[in-house]
Amino acid sequence: MIYLDSALITEAEIALKFGWVKGITTNPTLLAKSDLSPQETLKKLAAISPGELYYQLTATNFEEMIAEGQQAFQLIGSKTVLKVPATEVGFQVVASLSKNIPCSVTAIYSAAQAAVAYQAGAKYAIAYVNRATRLLGDGLQLVREMAAVLQGTGVEILAASLKSPQEAADALQAGADHLTVPLTLLQAMTTHELSQKTVEDFNQQGRGILS
């Protein structure tokens, strides 16, 4: 699936008109860009999203993370996917909440963390591809290693931090199951200069039922 990575209502409305965007992912930075409160933003996004809506926990201790996850579920409802950081306490939260609320583990930077995400009951494992390339040297290799570890487990890889259509395609070829990208990249993924040229050639040289 391909998700919109944004918390702006206007961007969500544009993206969802495409008809092929399957859901929305957010994070604290994206929510801070909204003119509405996080609560109102999530309610509005949940109302228009055709599928899952991801919310990332901001609390840092176990009890507060549990409470925040439950509050997010009350706001979003059945479309909720919690994004829980890949930390020691984060994995404990996933093990506790995933029985009742779908969870993803975010900011994974090793295959070992992906393995723990599976054991904790996560539905998704999130790799920041471009960021991992900057920090580790090869974000696509990280995706390949995660895919190898998670093969047959049912845990799906969501590739984020993608900066170009080619990087998005490369992430899928490396083993990602899903992509989340900003609106500008969604639009860029639909276009290629040769596609436009080919269509123009057909239209100039041929006829259709509207001709």
Secondary structure by P-SEA (a helix, b strand, c coil): cbbbccccaaaaaaaaacccccbbbbcaaaaaaccccaaaaaaaaaaccccbbbbbbccccaaaaaaaaaaaaaaccccbbbbbcccaaaaaaaacccccbbbbbcccccaaaaaaaaaacccbbbbbaaaaaaacccaaaaaaaaaaaaccccbbbbbcccccaaaaaaaaaaccccccccaaaaaaaaccaaaaaaaaaaaaccccccc
